[in-house]
Amino acid sequence: AVVSTQSTGRVMMNNDSSVITLERVEEAIESLYHKGDPYRTLANDWLISFQTTQDAWELSCLLLSSSKVESRFFGAQTLGSKIKKEWPTLHPDMKLKVKDFILQQLYCVAGDSLSVSQPALVVTRLCVALSIIVLYTINNVWTDALNELITPKISILVVMEFLSILPQEAHNADFLTSDQRNAVSLSLKSNANKVLSAVCDALKLGGHSQDPRIHKTKKLALK
């Protein structure tokens, strides 16, 4: 069954579960975050099922353009989940499209604020998704990933977020081979100067940025 929210705010069950639309996904997200049980539980179960579908690839990308933060967060979260579970079986063309889409989303985050195009929690989930792609590909496909990602094209805050997430994902990833782990380690070492430069740029920004993570980075560095 599909959770559908009527204009009155009452939740009903729609028996045509074979059709997945952006509107229905957003209605389920609305129920998940803003309705009580049993609708929240039904919405959660339906959204978990939705994340396993082929439609979730396209719809999760569309959700990132939603006017609702919850929908954008869920879209980014779904994208990361699908990448982690399905990346090895994706067609090469699809892999390129997914990677380019995420990069384009991150390119749009400008200046020293993560809320220009996406709120911080959404940017974090996009960085998680990107880090998973890097982990899958750095050994033999995207071998120059870190060098390409530490670039002025991407906001320094996004770069710092990505660099803080990558080691965590590498540590927790159960899909990594020893060769892939070694490749991540070697890439971080070979790009140590660029990583250090990025940290220094973030520290210089600290006095002007409104983002508390920059001030936290500066405080830790001065200890």
C-alpha positions as CSV (number, residue, x, y, z in Angstrom):
1,A,0.0,0.0,0.0
2,V,1.1,3.6,-0.7
3,V,0.7,6.3,1.9
4,S,-1.1,9.4,0.5
5,T,-1.9,12.6,2.3
6,Q,-5.0,14.5,1.4
7,S,-5.3,18.2,1.4
8,T,-7.2,18.0,4.7
9,G,-4.1,16.5,6.3
10,R,-5.7,13.1,6.8
11,V,-3.7,10.1,5.7
12,M,-5.3,7.5,3.6
13,M,-4.1,4.3,2.0
14,N,-3.9,4.1,-1.8
15,N,-4.1,0.5,-3.1
16,D,-2.3,1.2,-6.4
17,S,1.2,0.4,-5.1
18,S,2.6,-0.3,-8.5
19,V,3.0,3.4,-9.4
20,I,5.7,5.4,-7.7
21,T,5.7,9.1,-8.3
22,L,7.6,12.0,-6.8
23,E,4.4,13.3,-5.2
24,R,3.8,10.0,-3.4
25,V,7.3,9.9,-2.2
26,E,7.0,13.4,-0.8
27,E,3.7,12.6,0.8
28,A,5.3,9.6,2.5
29,I,8.2,11.7,3.7
30,E,5.7,14.3,5.1
31,S,3.9,11.5,7.0
32,L,7.2,10.1,8.3
33,Y,8.4,13.5,9.8
34,H,5.1,15.1,10.7
35,K,2.4,12.5,11.3
36,G,1.9,10.2,14.3
37,D,1.5,6.4,14.2
38,P,0.2,4.4,12.5
39,Y,0.9,6.7,9.5
40,R,4.5,7.2,10.4
41,T,5.2,3.5,10.6
42,L,3.4,2.9,7.4
43,A,5.3,5.7,5.7
44,N,8.7,4.4,7.0
45,D,8.0,0.9,5.8
46,W,6.9,2.2,2.4
47,L,10.0,4.5,2.0
48,I,12.4,1.6,2.9
49,S,10.8,-0.4,0.2
50,F,10.9,2.5,-2.2
51,Q,14.7,2.8,-1.6
52,T,15.2,-0.7,-3.1
53,T,13.5,0.2,-6.4
54,Q,15.0,1.3,-9.7
55,D,12.8,4.4,-9.6
56,A,14.6,5.5,-6.5
57,W,17.7,6.5,-8.5
58,E,15.8,9.2,-10.5
59,L,13.4,10.3,-7.8
60,S,16.1,10.7,-5.2
61,C,17.9,13.1,-7.5
62,L,14.6,15.0,-8.1
63,L,14.0,15.2,-4.4
64,L,17.2,17.3,-4.0
65,S,15.3,20.1,-5.8
66,S,12.3,20.0,-3.4
67,S,11.3,23.1,-1.5
68,K,11.2,20.9,1.6
69,V,14.4,20.2,3.6
70,E,13.1,16.8,4.7
71,S,12.6,15.7,1.1
72,R,16.1,16.9,0.1
73,F,17.7,15.1,3.1
74,F,15.8,11.9,2.3
75,G,16.9,12.2,-1.4
76,A,20.5,12.6,-0.5
77,Q,20.3,9.8,2.0
78,T,18.7,7.5,-0.5
79,L,21.3,8.3,-3.1
80,G,24.1,7.3,-0.7
81,S,22.3,4.1,0.3
82,K,21.8,3.0,-3.2
83,I,25.4,3.8,-4.2
84,K,26.7,1.7,-1.3
85,K,24.5,-1.3,-2.1
86,E,24.3,-1.2,-5.9
87,W,27.4,0.6,-7.3
88,P,29.2,-2.6,-8.4
89,T,26.3,-3.7,-10.5
90,L,25.5,-0.3,-12.1
91,H,26.2,0.3,-15.8
92,P,29.3,2.4,-16.4
93,D,27.2,5.2,-18.0
94,M,25.0,5.3,-15.0
95,K,27.9,5.4,-12.6
96,L,29.3,8.5,-14.5
97,K,25.8,10.2,-14.4
98,V,25.5,9.6,-10.7
99,K,29.0,10.9,-9.9
100,D,28.6,13.9,-12.1
101,F,25.2,14.7,-10.5
102,I,26.6,14.7,-7.0
103,L,29.5,16.8,-8.0
104,Q,27.2,19.3,-9.7
105,Q,25.2,19.6,-6.5
106,L,28.4,20.2,-4.5
107,Y,29.7,22.7,-7.0
108,C,26.6,24.8,-6.4
109,V,27.4,25.3,-2.8
110,A,29.2,28.6,-2.9
111,G,31.2,30.9,-0.6
112,D,31.5,30.1,3.1
113,S,27.9,29.0,3.8
114,L,26.6,25.5,3.3
115,S,23.1,26.8,3.0
116,V,23.4,28.7,-0.2
117,S,22.0,25.9,-2.3
118,Q,21.6,23.1,0.2
119,P,21.4,23.0,4.0
120,A,24.3,21.6,5.8
121,L,22.7,18.3,6.7
122,V,22.0,17.7,3.0
123,V,25.5,18.6,2.0
124,T,26.8,16.1,4.6
125,R,24.8,13.3,3.1
126,L,26.0,14.2,-0.4
127,C,29.6,14.1,0.9
128,V,28.9,10.6,2.3
129,A,27.5,9.5,-1.1
130,L,30.6,11.0,-2.9
131,S,33.0,9.3,-0.4
132,I,31.4,5.9,-1.1
133,I,32.0,6.4,-4.8
134,V,35.6,7.4,-4.1
135,L,36.1,4.3,-2.0
136,Y,34.7,2.0,-4.7
137,T,36.7,3.6,-7.5
138,I,40.0,5.1,-6.2
139,N,41.9,1.8,-6.6
140,N,41.5,1.5,-10.4
141,V,39.0,3.9,-11.9
142,W,39.0,7.3,-10.3
143,T,42.6,7.1,-9.0
144,D,43.1,10.9,-9.0
145,A,39.9,11.5,-7.1
146,L,41.3,13.5,-4.1
147,N,43.4,15.7,-6.3
148,E,40.4,16.5,-8.4
149,L,38.1,17.1,-5.4
150,I,40.4,19.4,-3.5
151,T,39.8,22.3,-5.9
152,P,38.6,25.9,-5.8
153,K,35.6,24.7,-7.8
154,I,34.2,23.3,-4.6
155,S,33.5,25.4,-1.5
156,I,36.2,25.0,1.1
157,L,33.5,24.0,3.6
158,V,32.4,21.2,1.3
159,V,36.0,20.0,0.9
160,M,36.5,20.0,4.7
161,E,33.3,18.1,5.1
162,F,34.3,15.5,2.5
163,L,37.8,15.1,4.0
164,S,36.3,14.5,7.5
165,I,33.8,11.9,6.2
166,L,36.1,9.9,3.9
167,P,38.2,8.3,6.6
168,Q,35.1,7.4,8.6
169,E,33.5,5.8,5.7
170,A,36.7,3.9,4.8
171,H,36.9,2.6,8.4
172,N,33.2,1.5,8.5
173,A,33.0,0.2,4.9
174,D,32.6,-3.6,4.9
175,F,32.7,-3.7,1.1
176,L,36.3,-2.5,0.8
177,T,39.1,-4.9,-0.2
178,S,42.6,-4.5,1.3
179,D,43.7,-3.1,-2.0
180,Q,41.0,-0.4,-1.9
181,R,41.9,0.5,1.7
182,N,45.6,0.8,0.7
183,A,44.6,3.0,-2.3
184,V,42.7,5.4,0.0
185,S,45.6,5.6,2.4
186,L,48.2,6.2,-0.4
187,S,46.0,8.8,-2.0
188,L,45.6,10.7,1.3
189,K,49.4,10.6,1.8
190,S,50.2,11.6,-1.8
191,N,47.8,14.6,-1.5
192,A,48.9,15.5,2.0
193,N,50.1,19.0,0.9
194,K,46.7,19.7,-0.7
195,V,44.9,18.5,2.3
196,L,47.0,20.6,4.6
197,S,46.5,23.6,2.3
198,A,42.7,23.1,2.4
199,V,42.8,23.0,6.2
200,C,44.8,26.3,6.3
201,D,42.3,27.9,3.9
202,A,39.5,26.9,6.3
203,L,41.4,28.3,9.2
204,K,41.8,31.6,7.4
205,L,38.1,31.7,6.7
206,G,37.4,31.0,10.4
207,G,37.2,34.7,11.3
208,H,34.5,35.4,8.7
209,S,32.5,32.2,8.4
210,Q,29.2,31.7,10.1
211,D,29.6,28.0,10.0
212,P,30.5,26.7,13.6
213,R,32.6,23.8,12.1
214,I,35.2,26.2,10.8
215,H,35.5,27.8,14.3
216,K,35.8,24.3,15.8
217,T,38.5,23.4,13.3
218,K,40.4,26.6,14.2
219,K,40.1,25.9,17.9
220,L,41.4,22.4,17.6
221,A,44.3,23.4,15.4
222,L,45.4,26.0,18.0
223,K,45.6,23.6,20.9
